[in-house]
Amino acid sequence: MQAFNPFIQGIGNARLSLIIGLMDGVVARIGLFLLFEQVLHMGMFGVLLGYTLATYVTAIPAMVYFLSGVWKKRKLLV
């Protein structure tokens, strides 16, 4: 769903990929679902809105990682 996750997997940063994956599945999707459905009582619209906004929650740390240039300093394991 995002362009940054395949990039992070491709450079071999498994730890960051796992963190973003857990953030996407547990924190963002379930958290936003519960916020919109249970707290704000938005119904099915809240479920869809939470699912849609979860991609933006996980895109922010991945974009910061890419724009910071830290990935350029990783050593190759060859």
C-alpha positions as CSV (number, residue, x, y, z in Angstrom):
1,M,0.0,0.0,0.0
2,Q,3.0,2.3,0.3
3,A,6.1,2.8,-1.7
4,F,8.4,3.0,1.3
5,N,7.9,-0.4,2.8
6,P,9.3,-2.3,-0.3
7,F,12.2,0.1,-0.2
8,I,12.9,-0.7,3.4
9,Q,12.7,-4.4,2.8
10,G,14.8,-4.1,-0.3
11,I,17.7,-2.5,1.5
12,G,17.5,-5.2,4.2
13,N,16.4,-3.3,7.2
14,A,14.3,-6.1,8.7
15,R,14.0,-4.5,12.1
16,L,12.5,-1.3,10.8
17,S,10.3,-3.3,8.4
18,L,9.0,-5.4,11.4
19,I,8.3,-2.3,13.5
20,I,6.4,-0.6,10.7
21,G,4.5,-3.8,10.0
22,L,3.4,-4.1,13.7
23,M,2.6,-0.4,13.8
24,D,0.4,-0.8,10.7
25,G,-1.4,-3.9,11.9
26,V,-1.8,-3.4,15.6
27,V,-1.4,0.3,16.4
28,A,-2.8,2.0,13.4
29,R,-5.5,-0.2,12.0
30,I,-6.9,-1.6,15.2
31,G,-6.3,1.6,17.2
32,L,-8.0,3.8,14.6
33,F,-10.8,1.3,14.2
34,L,-11.5,1.3,17.9
35,L,-11.2,5.1,18.1
36,F,-13.7,5.8,15.3
37,E,-16.0,2.9,16.0
38,Q,-16.2,2.6,19.8
39,V,-15.3,6.1,21.0
40,L,-16.7,8.4,18.2
41,H,-19.6,6.0,17.2
42,M,-19.1,6.6,13.5
43,G,-20.3,3.1,12.4
44,M,-19.1,1.6,9.1
45,F,-17.7,4.9,7.9
46,G,-15.4,4.9,10.9
47,V,-14.2,1.4,10.1
48,L,-13.4,2.5,6.5
49,L,-11.8,5.8,7.6
50,G,-9.6,4.0,10.1
51,Y,-8.5,1.5,7.5
52,T,-7.7,4.3,5.1
53,L,-5.8,6.5,7.6
54,A,-3.7,3.7,8.9
55,T,-1.5,3.9,5.7
56,Y,-0.6,7.5,6.5
57,V,0.3,6.6,10.1
58,T,2.9,4.1,8.9
59,A,4.1,6.2,6.0
60,I,5.3,9.0,8.2
61,P,8.2,7.1,9.9
62,A,9.1,5.4,6.7
63,M,9.3,8.7,4.9
64,V,11.3,10.2,7.7
65,Y,13.8,7.3,7.4
66,F,14.0,7.7,3.6
67,L,14.4,11.5,3.7
68,S,17.0,11.4,6.5
69,G,19.4,9.5,4.4
70,V,20.3,7.0,7.2
71,W,19.8,4.2,4.7
72,K,22.7,5.4,2.6
73,K,25.2,4.6,5.5
74,R,24.1,1.0,5.9
75,K,26.9,-1.5,5.1
76,L,26.5,-4.3,2.6
77,L,26.7,-7.8,3.9
78,V,28.4,-9.1,0.8
